Amino acid sequence: MTLRWGIVTAGKISHDFASAFNSYPDKGDQSIVAVAARDKSKAAEFAKLHNISKVFDSYKDLATSSDIDVAYIGALNPHHYELTKLFLESGKHVLCEKPLCLNYKQAQSLINLAEKKKLFLMEAVWSRFSPAYKALERDINDGKIGDVLFVEVNFGVPIAAVDRLRLKELGGSAVLDLGVYVLQFAQYVFKGEPIAVTARGELNEDGVDLVDNIILEYSGGRRAVLNVHSKVKLWNKATVTGTKGRLTLNDPFHFPTELVKVDGTVEKFPLHSTELSCNFGNSAGLVYQAVEVARCIKEGLLESPRMTHKDSLILAKLEDTVRKQVGVHYDVDDVEYP
């Protein structure tokens, strides 16, 4: 039976997701059948561009519709909690853009709801489904670099003036926008929670972090040094170093097409071409998470083994810790959730 997707919001990332999805020849038996946006004209324009049959100007109407099985939520950060909650309560599976929520309490509330409803829920950390990430994991597990002791990741993009990053009312935060990638990478390599977190940052006039320097300490002397910058472009690569050598995901590490192996050779992972141009680099790779969602739902899984609920909760806790240490506070941090 075809798995039917509904797209929630018609913004840039939703465009890239739909473009990647519709252009991929091996996605299996799934399709995008509906889109919703508060502005119906934008939804209609999006639907025409992506050949989507149904258009909604109400998120509630889409959530309660019998036309879809799973929702992709591409809204801005402050709306992730309420929209994911709406679709879960309406009996729909959900793939929600990262960060899953603004804080740990919201994330835990949604995961509790998904488990209660026996519905699939995943934070859209698309990096985890990259062929290059899987190859990196393979080489680590095969002992190619020995015992892993050190991870270094840089992610810098000059977007400090972009509203979604600079304005607190939009959930602005370098650690939530860019830092989610470096934090999840350390977590991907080391698994589990660090035993200590140290963070320093720079805030703008709205009390939003623009720069974050983070050190994560794990048991056994393992460490991760993570640098996040929204004012300059960094050399955005990730390096994993062990007792026998190192592996490097080349720029852009968050969805790379090249893995530098321990012997210095480069393994390449080309992406498929999209029929429509995308807004963000390597967005063709967004489809791999959709393939994983479809696989999990068809197998009756409530979470992906590559991006588990526990992974999202650890990630949310790390984001909270970094924000607290650098001095970023949201009003929702003072709210309790069921």
N, C-alpha and C positions, 0 to 999 in steps of 0.2 A: 504494500500500500504506500502511495506517495506521501512523504512527509511534507506538510504545507507550512511555509514560513510567512509570518507577518512582520513587516519592517516598521519599527516604532520611531518616528521622526524622520524627516527627509533632508537631513543635513549632510555634511561632507563625508563623515565616516560611513554613514548609511549608504551613500552613493558608492563609495569604494567597495563596501561589502557586497552590495548588489552586483556591481560590475565584475568583481572577482568571481562571485558565485555563478553568474549567468555565463561567464566565458570559460568556465572550467569543464572539460569534457568528461571527467571521471568522478563526478559528485554523486553518482548513483540516483536512486529514485527519490528525489526531493526537488521542490520548486518554491519560488517566491510567488505568492498568490495575492498578497494584499499589502497596503502601506497606509499608515495613519500619520497625520500631522495636524496641528491646531489650525493651520491655514490650509483649507482644502485645495486652493489653487496650487500651492506648492506640492501637496500630495499628488494632485492630478498630473502636474508637470513631471514629477518623479516617476509616477506610474507609466506615463507615456514613454519616457526615456528608457525605462527598464522593462517595458512590456509586461507590466503587472496589471492584472485584470480588475482588482477591487480597490476602491479608494475610500478612506474614512477620514472625517474631520474631527473625530472623537476617539481618544484612546480607549475609553470605556466601551464604546461600541465595537471596536476591534477586539478588545479583550473578551467580550461576551459573545462574539460571533462564533458560529460553528464552522467558519471557513478556514480557520487556521489551527495548527497543532502546537506550534512553537513560535515564540516572539524573539526577534533580535532587537535589543534596545540600544540605540545609538544616541541617546539624549545627553545633555550636559550633566556633569557630576551631581549637582544637587537634586536631580530628578530620578536618579537611579533607584533609590529606595522606594519612592512612591509608585513608580511605574512597574518595577519588578513585583512589588507587592500586589498591585492591581491584577497583573496577568497571572500570577500564581493563584490568587484567590479566585480567579475565573477559570481555573483548571488548565492553564497553558504552561508548557515547558518554557524555560527562559535561558537565553544567552545574553548576558548583560555586559556592556562595555566596561573596561577597567577605568578607574577603580570600581569594584563592585558597589561600594557605598562611600560616604564621606568619612565614616569611622567604623570601629570594630563593633559597637553596639548595634548599628544598623545592619551590618553584615551578618552578625549572629542571628538577629531577628528574622532576616530573609531565609537563612539556611534552616532555621527551626521550622519556618512556614513550609518551605519546599519539602522537607522531610515528613512533616505532618500530612501534607497533601499527596505525598508519594509522587512528586513531580521532579523532573530533571532541572537542575540549575547549575550554570557555570559562569564564572567570570571570564570575560573574553581576553585572556592572556594568550594572544595568538602566537606569540613566540614559541610556546611550548610544543606547537605542532609543526614547527619548521623542520624540514628534513635535515638541515644543518645541526639543529639542536639534538635531534635523535642520533646523528652521527657522533657528535661530541659526547653524548651520554654513553654510546657504544664503546668509544675508545677509552673513556674513563673506567667503565666497568670491566673492560678487557685488560686493565692494568697498564695501558700504554704509557702513562705518565707517572706510574707508581702511586704513592700515597699523596692525595691532594691536600695541600697545606695553604694555598694562597689564591685568591681570586681578586682581579682588578677590573673594574668596569667604569667607563666614562660615557656619559650621555649629555651632550650639550647642543642645543639648537636655539638660535636667536629668536625667541618668541615671547620675550618679556613684555612686549607691548600688545600682545594678543589678548583680547578680553577674557577668554576662557581661562587663561593662566593668571592674569594680573588682578582680577576682581574677586574679592572674597565672596560676594553674593552669587557668583557663578561657580563657586567651589574651586576658585583659583588656588594653585599650589604647584610648585615645581616638583615636589615629591609625589604628588598625586598624578601629575600629567606625564612627567618624564621619569621620576624616581621609581615608579611602580616597575619599570622595566629592569632597572639595576638591582632592586631589592629581590624581585622574583628570580633573577639570574643566580644570585648568591644562594637563594633558597633552593633553586633547581639543582645546583651542584652539591651543596652541603646537606640538604634535607634538614627537616626539623627547625627548631628555633635557636638563635644565637644566645649565648649566656650573658652577653653584654652588648649594648648599643651606645655609640658615641656619635653625636651629630652637631655640626655647626652650620650656620646658614646666614643668609642676607635677606632681609625683608624689604618690601617696597612700602610706599606710603599707606597702602590699604591693609598692611599687616599680613601680606602674602609672601611666602618664600620664593625667591628668584634663584637662589643658589643653595645647594646642600652638599656638604662633605660628610660622608658617613663611614664609620668603621664598625664592622660587625665582628665580634669575637665568638668563636665556637670552641667546643671542647677539643682537647688534644693540640692546642696551639694553632688551630686553623683560623684564618682571618680573611675578611673581604674588605677591600678599600673601594668605595663607591663615590664617584663625583658626578653631580648633577648641576647643569648650568643652563639658564634660559636666556643669557645675555650674549653668549658667544658659541660658535660651533667648536666642539671638541673633536678629537679623533675617536669616533664612537665605536670602539672595539671592546671585546671582552676576552680576557686572558685567564686561563686556569693553569696554575703551576703546581707540579707535583715533584716528588723526589727523583723522578727519572726524566723530567722534561716538561714541556708545556704545550697546550692547545690554544689556538686563538680563533675567535669568530671575528672576521673582518667587518669593518664599517659597511653597512649599518648592523650592529650586533643584534638589535632587537628583532630583526627578521633578515638574517644574513643569507647570502648566496655562496659564501666561501668559508671553509674551515681550513686553517693552517695547521697541519698535523705535526706530530712530534719530530718527524724527520725533515720538516721544512717544506714538504710538498703541499700543494693546495688542492683540496677536494671541492668541486664546484657543484652547486645545486640550482640550476636555472629555473626561473619561474615561467609559468605559462603567460601568454600575451592576453591582455584584456581588450575587448572590442571598444570600450569607452575609456578615455583617459581618466586617471585617478588623481586625487588631491594629495595623497601622501605616498612616500617612497615605498616600493615593494608591496603595495597593497594587494597585489594579486594573491599574496600569501594568506589573506584573510579567509579564503575559502577552506583552508585545511581544518580550521576549527569547526566550520559547518559540517564537514565530513565526519569529524569526531562526534559532534552532537548527534547527528543522524545515527551513527553506529551505536552510540550509548543508548539512545531512546529505543532503537529497535531491539537491543539486547536486554531492555528492561532495567538499565542502570540509572541511578538517581544522580550520579556524579561521574566525572571523567577521572580515570586513574592517573592521567597526566596533569590535571588541574583540579585537585580534589577540594572539597569544602574545607578541609583542614588547611590546605595550602592557602586558600583565600582568607581564612581567619588569621593565620600567622602573618600573611601579607598586610592585612588591615591593622593588626597590632603593631607591626613595625612602622607602618605609615603614621599611626597615632603617636608612637614614641618619638619619631623624628620630628613631627609637627610640634609636639610638646617641648622638646629640647630646643628647637629653634624659635619657638614663640608664636606659632600659628594656632588660633583658636576659632572654632566655628560655634555658632549658637546651638547647633544640634548636638554638640558635645555635652551640653547640659541637660539633654532630654533622655528619658528612659524609654526603651522600646520593648515590646512584648517578646 
